[in-house]
Amino acid sequence: MSNIKKSLEKRAEITQRPVYLTKQLRVALLYLMIGTCLIYFFSNPESHSPYDYTLRIASQLIHGQLGQDQKPPSWLNEMIPFEGRYYSAFPLGSILTMLPAAFLKAMGIIKENPSALLVAIISGLTCIFLFLITLRYDISSQRRLMAVSMVLFGTWMWCNLAMAGAWQLALGFAVLGQLGTLYFILIKQRPFVAGCFFAVAFGNRTEIILVAPLFIYLLCRDSAGSLKDLHQQWLKIAKFCAVPVGLGLLTMAYNYARFHSAFDFGYARIPGVLNEPWYKNGIFSLSAIPSNAKEMLLTPWKSVRSFPYLVPTGFGGSILLSSPFLVLLFRKGAVDSRLKLTSWIAVAVLTFVLWCHGNPGGWQFSYRYAMILLPWFFLILLENSPERITVNEKILFVLSLLINAYGTYLFLWTHYVKP
């Protein structure tokens, strides 16, 4: 038996043991979480984003209204006029996520969209779940820190989430929701709580509902097959599905109340959207796959005549160029081969849906929609990582951090990247 195989078997055995947070790990997590919150909070010099679609509708919802009567300001050009009122194309889940902020605003505690604070909360909670998931693996503290920091600061998530518009916050909540679901399935199995986090995920990004069967598989994959076990598995599934099914039914009722159709989210009703060239074949189309694939995997930065000479395009860009560390996704081996395969299936399903969307995502650093793939990328990288950090990993990690720090600086602190 090879040393590599022995090592993987040893690590696989450790993943079955209960996960404990020692005092030292708690302190490390606390400092890492606080640092993450502060960095994200101050990454954007503007603490209040004007693109507050979801907060506006949440503020109406607490008064029993699904839309607003007042015409929105010109920069909120995705508000949907219908039968004398203005609605949002964001799904109900993203509106419900903003209810706490809407209540604070209604009570006069806050006056503007607390976007920077929300970004800090999302990033801090994301940091916690990333860290806790690494405890499933027998890895060094250095690799643990690298794995968590890579997702938070070595990917396009940093810049895009820090932009803090309603679109970016929804993506951030979707990432957080998936990580919470994975934690309460893989680490501390709590089917009902996992279902709540899954509702947060697909409530903010509807396409995530397509990976529900994969979460259910991970929840039930260790069943022994007896009648008693079968009953327990169905009970787990029922607990997991309770809140997501409820949210799904409420979303259909919400859609019907607004647009007289349970399955009409209103996106095609945004003024002028169907006249845009990338939607000539509909909001979703197989013909959009080549352009999206190019944006996500191949599109480089562009050169300009003056400083800084090389800048992102602002409307897409290769995730492999913005995060070179991701080339390590293709390493062989796994501690848990079934989990790694499940993660790749999730990536494939979600990527297919993203690529079918006519528009690559508008104003963004790299390919912002691919943020929802990060929880699965994270698992794959944990699965195929060797015990010790290699020189190549260090180089790719530092390079990814520098690229994303630079991208965040260009987008949020300068005018070098222009829409």
C-alpha distance (Angstrom), angle and dihedral (degrees) to the residues before:
residue distance angle dihedral
M1 . . .
S2 3.80 . .
N3 3.79 122.1 .
I4 3.81 89.7 -118.4
K5 3.80 92.0 54.6
K6 3.81 91.4 47.4
S7 3.79 90.1 49.9
L8 3.80 92.7 50.7
E9 3.80 91.9 48.0
K10 3.80 90.4 50.7
R11 3.79 91.8 49.8
A12 3.81 91.0 45.9
E13 3.81 89.5 54.8
I14 3.80 90.6 51.4
T15 3.82 92.1 52.8
Q16 3.81 88.0 64.7
R17 3.80 93.2 57.7
P18 3.83 122.4 94.0
V19 3.79 113.8 -90.4
Y20 3.79 116.5 -122.7
L21 3.78 130.7 -174.2
T22 3.78 109.2 -139.5
K23 3.79 120.5 -155.9
Q24 3.80 89.9 -103.1
L25 3.81 91.5 51.7
R26 3.80 91.5 48.0
V27 3.79 91.1 53.7
A28 3.80 91.6 47.0
L29 3.80 91.2 49.1
L30 3.80 92.1 48.1
Y31 3.81 93.3 53.1
L32 3.80 91.9 43.6
M33 3.80 92.5 49.6
I34 3.81 93.9 47.2
G35 3.80 91.1 47.4
T36 3.79 91.2 49.6
C37 3.81 92.9 49.6
L38 3.80 92.1 49.9
I39 3.80 95.2 46.3
Y40 3.80 92.8 49.3
F41 3.80 93.0 43.0
F42 3.81 92.5 54.4
S43 3.81 97.2 36.1
N44 3.78 90.3 91.6
P45 3.82 118.8 50.7
E46 3.83 88.0 -151.8
S47 3.79 109.4 75.6
H48 3.82 95.1 -173.9
S49 3.80 119.6 52.7
P50 3.82 114.7 -151.3
Y51 3.82 90.5 -148.3
D52 3.78 94.0 88.1
Y53 3.82 101.9 146.7
T54 3.79 95.7 141.2
L55 3.81 95.6 43.5
R56 3.81 91.0 51.7
I57 3.80 92.6 52.6
A58 3.81 92.2 42.4
S59 3.81 87.9 54.0
Q60 3.81 88.9 53.5
L61 3.79 92.0 45.8
I62 3.81 93.9 60.0
H63 3.81 86.4 57.9
G64 3.80 91.6 51.0
Q65 3.80 96.0 -101.7
L66 3.83 126.5 123.5
G67 3.79 94.8 -160.2
Q68 3.77 141.2 10.1
D69 3.79 131.4 -99.7
Q70 3.80 96.4 -150.9
K71 3.79 117.2 86.6
P72 3.83 108.5 -110.3
P73 3.82 122.0 -122.0
S74 3.79 117.0 -87.5
W75 3.81 95.4 -102.9
L76 3.80 90.6 62.6
N77 3.79 90.7 70.5
E78 3.82 93.8 152.9
M79 3.81 94.1 67.8
I80 3.79 108.5 116.5
P81 3.82 120.8 -130.9
F82 3.79 110.5 -149.3
E83 3.79 129.9 158.8
G84 3.80 93.9 -17.8
R85 3.81 98.1 -46.9
Y86 3.81 136.8 85.8
Y87 3.80 121.8 -122.7
S88 3.80 138.0 -179.6
A89 3.79 126.7 -118.0
F90 3.79 90.3 -142.4
P91 3.82 114.0 110.4
L92 3.79 121.3 -106.9
G93 3.81 92.7 -104.3
S94 3.80 92.3 62.8
I95 3.82 89.8 49.5
L96 3.82 92.0 50.6
T97 3.81 90.1 49.1
M98 3.80 88.6 61.2
L99 3.81 95.6 50.1
P100 3.85 94.5 99.1
A101 3.80 90.2 56.1
A102 3.81 90.2 45.0
F103 3.82 91.1 53.5
L104 3.81 90.9 49.2
K105 3.78 89.5 51.0
A106 3.81 92.1 47.6
M107 3.82 90.1 52.4
G108 3.80 90.6 50.7
I109 3.81 94.1 -116.1
I110 3.81 90.3 121.4
K111 3.79 128.1 23.4
E112 3.80 103.6 -170.0
N113 3.76 138.3 37.8
P114 3.86 104.2 -69.9
S115 3.78 91.2 -145.3
A116 3.81 98.3 148.2
L117 3.80 90.8 49.6
L118 3.80 91.1 49.4
V119 3.80 90.1 49.9
A120 3.80 90.0 51.8
I121 3.82 91.7 49.5
I122 3.81 93.3 47.5
S123 3.80 93.2 47.3
G124 3.81 92.9 45.1
L125 3.80 93.7 51.1
T126 3.79 90.2 43.6
C127 3.81 88.5 53.5
I128 3.81 90.9 52.2
F129 3.80 94.5 51.9
L130 3.80 93.3 43.8
F131 3.78 89.9 52.5
L132 3.80 94.2 45.9
I133 3.79 92.1 50.0
T134 3.82 90.5 54.4
L135 3.81 88.4 60.5
R136 3.78 87.1 73.2
Y137 3.79 87.8 71.0
D138 3.78 131.8 68.3
I139 3.79 96.8 -125.4
S140 3.77 135.6 135.0
S141 3.80 122.4 -95.0
Q142 3.82 88.3 -112.1
R143 3.80 92.3 56.8
R144 3.79 90.1 44.4
L145 3.80 90.6 54.7
M146 3.79 91.5 44.7
A147 3.81 93.1 50.6
V148 3.80 93.6 50.9
S149 3.81 95.5 41.3
M150 3.78 91.4 48.0
V151 3.81 92.8 62.3
L152 3.80 95.1 40.9
F153 3.81 100.3 42.2
G154 3.78 107.6 9.5
T155 3.80 98.0 61.4
W156 3.80 139.2 60.5
M157 3.81 88.0 -96.9
W158 3.80 90.7 85.2
C159 3.78 97.6 59.6
N160 3.79 97.3 34.6
L161 3.80 97.5 47.2
A162 3.81 90.3 45.7
M163 3.82 88.9 57.2
A164 3.82 82.6 71.2
G165 3.79 101.0 -163.3
A166 3.79 118.5 144.8
W167 3.82 90.9 -94.8
Q168 3.81 93.3 53.2
L169 3.81 93.8 44.8
A170 3.81 89.9 52.4
L171 3.80 89.9 52.9
G172 3.80 90.3 47.7
F173 3.80 91.9 51.8
A174 3.81 89.0 47.6
V175 3.82 91.1 54.9
L176 3.81 91.4 46.0
G177 3.80 91.6 47.2
Q178 3.80 93.4 52.7
L179 3.80 92.7 47.4
G180 3.79 90.8 49.8
T181 3.79 89.7 49.9
L182 3.80 91.7 50.7
Y183 3.80 92.4 48.1
F184 3.80 93.9 51.2
I185 3.80 90.2 47.8
L186 3.79 104.4 38.9
I187 3.79 103.4 29.0
K188 3.80 111.6 21.5
Q189 3.76 106.1 13.2
R190 3.78 110.1 -140.6
P191 3.84 107.4 150.1
F192 3.80 96.5 -169.5
V193 3.81 94.0 48.4
A194 3.81 89.6 44.9
G195 3.80 88.2 53.7
C196 3.81 90.7 51.8
F197 3.80 90.9 54.2
F198 3.79 90.6 45.6
A199 3.81 88.4 54.2
V200 3.82 88.6 54.4
A201 3.81 89.4 50.8
F202 3.80 100.5 49.1
G203 3.79 91.8 32.1
N204 3.79 87.7 65.9
R205 3.82 98.3 35.2
T206 3.79 110.0 26.7
E207 3.82 95.4 -161.5
I208 3.81 90.5 68.5
I209 3.82 88.2 75.7
L210 3.82 86.1 77.8
V211 3.82 91.5 70.5
A212 3.83 92.9 53.0
P213 3.84 90.6 103.8
L214 3.81 89.3 56.0
F215 3.80 92.3 52.8
I216 3.81 89.3 48.2
Y217 3.80 90.0 49.9
L218 3.80 91.2 52.8
L219 3.79 89.1 47.9
C220 3.80 93.9 53.2
R221 3.80 105.9 25.6
D222 3.82 96.2 106.4
S223 3.80 95.4 57.8
A224 3.80 113.2 136.4
G225 3.82 93.4 -147.3
S226 3.85 103.1 -118.0
L227 3.81 121.1 132.4
K228 3.79 90.3 -107.2
D229 3.80 90.5 51.0
L230 3.79 90.4 46.2
H231 3.80 90.3 54.1
Q232 3.81 89.9 49.2
Q233 3.79 91.8 50.2
W234 3.79 93.0 51.7
L235 3.78 88.9 48.1
K236 3.81 89.2 52.6
I237 3.79 90.9 50.1
A238 3.80 91.9 48.5
K239 3.80 91.6 51.2
F240 3.81 91.4 46.7
C241 3.81 94.0 48.8
A242 3.80 98.9 42.7
V243 3.82 98.9 88.8
P244 3.85 97.4 32.7
V245 3.82 91.6 51.1
G246 3.79 89.7 47.6
L247 3.81 90.8 50.3
G248 3.80 90.3 47.4
L249 3.80 92.0 53.8
L250 3.80 91.8 45.7
T251 3.82 89.7 49.5
M252 3.80 91.2 53.7
A253 3.81 90.4 48.7
Y254 3.82 89.4 47.5
N255 3.80 91.3 51.7
Y256 3.80 92.3 46.5
A257 3.79 92.6 49.8
R258 3.81 90.6 52.7
F259 3.80 105.3 35.6
H260 3.83 104.5 12.3
S261 3.80 91.5 -113.2
A262 3.81 127.1 90.9
F263 3.80 91.8 -146.7
D264 3.81 99.1 43.4
F265 3.80 109.0 103.0
G266 3.79 90.8 176.1
Y267 3.80 98.8 -119.3
A268 3.81 93.1 124.2
R269 3.81 88.5 50.0
I270 3.81 93.9 63.5
P271 3.82 104.3 118.9
G272 3.80 110.8 -92.8
V273 3.80 95.9 -6.5
L274 3.81 95.6 122.5
N275 3.81 89.4 51.7
E276 3.80 91.2 62.2
P277 3.83 110.9 105.3
W278 3.81 96.1 -123.8
Y279 3.82 90.5 58.5
K280 3.80 96.3 51.4
N281 3.81 89.7 113.8
G282 3.81 95.0 40.6
I283 3.79 136.1 -81.2
F284 3.81 89.8 -67.9
S285 3.77 121.8 31.7
L286 3.80 138.7 152.7
S287 3.80 87.1 -130.7
A288 3.82 88.6 69.2
I289 3.81 93.1 62.5
P290 3.85 98.3 87.4
S291 3.82 95.0 51.3
N292 3.81 93.3 45.1
A293 3.79 92.3 46.1
K294 3.80 89.2 51.6
E295 3.81 92.5 49.5
M296 3.79 94.1 47.0
L297 3.79 98.8 43.3
L298 3.80 111.9 18.8
T299 3.81 115.3 22.0
P300 3.84 109.6 112.9
W301 3.78 130.2 -158.3
K302 3.80 116.6 -85.4
S303 3.79 128.5 -117.6
V304 3.81 121.7 -123.9
R305 3.80 129.5 -167.1
S306 3.80 97.5 -117.4
F307 3.80 137.3 37.5
P308 3.00 127.9 -18.9
Y309 3.84 85.4 26.6
L310 3.79 94.7 -167.1
V311 3.83 120.8 55.9
P312 3.82 137.9 157.6
T313 3.79 116.1 -93.9
G314 3.80 91.8 -119.2
F315 3.80 93.3 -134.6
G316 3.79 103.5 67.1
G317 3.75 140.1 -37.2
S318 3.77 142.3 -178.9
I319 3.80 114.1 -67.2
L320 3.80 88.0 -151.5
L321 3.80 90.9 58.4
S322 3.79 93.7 45.5
S323 3.82 91.5 44.8
P324 3.82 110.0 26.0
F325 3.81 89.2 174.3
L326 3.81 87.4 76.3
V327 3.80 91.6 75.5
L328 3.82 83.7 79.4
L329 3.80 88.6 69.7
F330 3.77 87.3 83.6
R331 3.80 96.6 60.1
K332 3.79 115.8 121.2
G333 3.77 125.4 -117.0
A334 3.78 135.6 51.2
V335 3.77 140.4 -155.0
D336 3.81 88.7 -140.0
S337 3.78 109.6 20.5
R338 3.81 93.4 -170.2
L339 3.78 91.9 54.9
K340 3.78 91.4 48.1
L341 3.81 91.5 49.7
T342 3.80 90.9 47.7
S343 3.81 89.6 51.7
W344 3.79 92.0 51.6
I345 3.82 90.5 49.2
A346 3.81 89.3 52.2
V347 3.80 90.2 50.1
A348 3.81 90.8 49.6
V349 3.82 94.4 48.5
L350 3.79 95.3 46.6
T351 3.80 93.5 42.6
F352 3.80 91.2 52.2
V353 3.80 91.0 54.5
L354 3.81 92.6 45.3
W355 3.78 91.6 50.1
C356 3.81 91.1 51.9
H357 3.80 91.4 59.2
G358 3.78 109.7 102.6
N359 3.81 96.6 -135.3
P360 3.83 120.9 53.4
G361 3.80 89.4 -140.1
G362 3.78 111.8 -78.1
W363 3.79 121.6 -117.4
Q364 3.78 107.9 16.0
F365 3.78 149.3 123.8
S366 3.79 109.5 -105.3
Y367 3.83 111.8 -32.8
R368 3.79 106.1 -30.4
Y369 3.82 96.4 -173.1
A370 3.80 88.5 65.8
M371 3.81 88.9 70.6
I372 3.81 86.7 91.6
L373 3.84 88.5 63.1
L374 3.81 93.3 59.1
P375 3.83 97.8 87.9
W376 3.80 89.1 55.5
F377 3.80 93.7 43.4
F378 3.80 86.9 51.8
L379 3.81 92.1 55.4
I380 3.80 92.8 46.7
L381 3.80 91.9 51.4
L382 3.81 91.2 48.6
E383 3.78 90.4 49.1
N384 3.80 97.8 51.2
S385 3.82 100.0 36.0
P386 3.82 119.1 115.9
E387 3.80 118.2 -127.0
R388 3.80 93.8 -104.9
I389 3.78 126.9 51.1
T390 3.79 110.3 -112.0
V391 3.79 127.5 -142.7
N392 3.81 90.6 -112.4
E393 3.79 90.2 54.3
K394 3.79 91.6 51.9
I395 3.79 91.7 50.6
L396 3.81 93.7 47.7
F397 3.81 91.5 45.0
V398 3.81 94.8 51.9
L399 3.80 90.9 43.8
S400 3.82 91.2 52.1
L401 3.80 91.8 49.2
L402 3.81 92.5 49.8
I403 3.81 93.9 47.2
N404 3.79 93.5 50.7
A405 3.80 94.4 42.7
Y406 3.81 88.0 51.7
G407 3.80 92.3 45.7
T408 3.80 91.4 50.0
Y409 3.80 89.9 49.7
L410 3.81 93.3 49.2
F411 3.80 94.8 48.0
L412 3.80 101.3 40.0
W413 3.81 105.6 27.7
T414 3.81 105.2 32.8
H415 3.78 141.9 39.6
Y416 3.78 95.4 -130.2
V417 3.81 91.3 107.0
K418 3.79 108.0 56.6
P419 3.81 129.5 -174.2
